[in-house]
Amino acid sequence: MTRRSKVRLGDLIPALGLTGEFDAERHRSLEIHRIAPVEKAREGDLVFVAQENLLPRLLDVSPSAAVVSDALYSAAEKLGVRFPLLRSKDAMLAFAKASVFFQTENQPENGVHPTAFVHPSARLGARVSVGPHAVVGADAVIESDVIIHASADVGARVHLGSETILFPGVVIYQDCKLGARVRIHANSVIGADGFGYVQEKVPGGVKHVKIHHLGGVRIGDDVEIGASSTVDRGTLEDTIIEKGCIIDNQVQIGHNCHLEEGVIVCGCTGLSGSVHVGKFAVITGFVGVANKVKIGAGARISAFSAIPGNVPAGAVWGGIPGMPHRQWLRAQVMIRQLPELLGDKLKRLKTSGGEES
């Protein structure tokens, strides 16, 4: 999509989820030049208010319009601002859906760049773009409207579903299959070998004998993977990431992991091999998950946690080692009290001559 210099508000209305009455004639013709933070809004801007603490800031700015969540709309009306207030079921969701009209991603022209290499046996669908110095390997299947940006490498027998986008420097190893509308950001690697070795005793020590990984990676529709993340191929069967999963930057997904539908994995998290994560679970940042752990559907893992064992569906866990979140919070309180408790005990020992009754 080419970046627009301006958008009429009427074009945005289907995305805004409006629930209240509005002056269709007046509002549809408003020209919106950008979506802006509330505190910096000016004429031509559209702002979104989904948090109560943002309401007072509306008094000091003059956007062309503000989209306000249902729960905050009455309070916003009482401010008496002069610009239009548009009532939305969920202003944050409206913001997400409207943002596509203002996105700035480069939209390359269809066709294969002269410096790119496409193997003669590869099959390219309609309106495919292959950028400078990109590579498409033997027997790869690239469906319609796919964008392969500069220096991306698509291996042999890879299948890319329609409208998938590979950003610069992405590497897709052989025999990986990606669904439709998958987005993989710069320098991520899909399908490298998992970390698997067997130790063989040799004179003077051991030799690390590599396990060659014979599976692939399967990624479902509407998955997004951030920059510099890695998804290892399976040992014998595929590593699987089901539809709708969101994986942040600098995430490691080990061999034979299985992420069910809608899982979120935040930055700098590492999943060891054969981890199974249930539907719509959320694993926040800097989490380590041990080999073959199962995390139940809808579970949430707090940041900076180490998860050595299975997590029940719907549970909230955190800490090192991981435990139910409330238990972890209690443990943190006790740890903070230890210096005082130990100090009191030492004082009692001194006053009792080393003996405590």
PyMOL commands that set and color helices and strands:
alter all, ss='L'
color gray80, all
select helices_A, chain A and resi 9-16+24-28+38-40+52-60+70-77+91-102+325-351
alter helices_A, ss='H'
color red, helices_A
select strands_A, chain A and resi 7-8+31-32+34-35+45-49+65-69+85-88+111-112+117-118+123-124+129-130+135-136+141-142+147-148+153-154+159-160+165-166+171-172+177-178+183-184+189-192+197-202+205-210+217-219+224-225+230-232+239-241+246-247+252-253+258-259+264-265+270-271+276-277+282-283+288-289+294-295+300-301+306-307+316-318+323-324
alter strands_A, ss='S'
color yellow, strands_A
deselect
rebuild
show_as cartoon
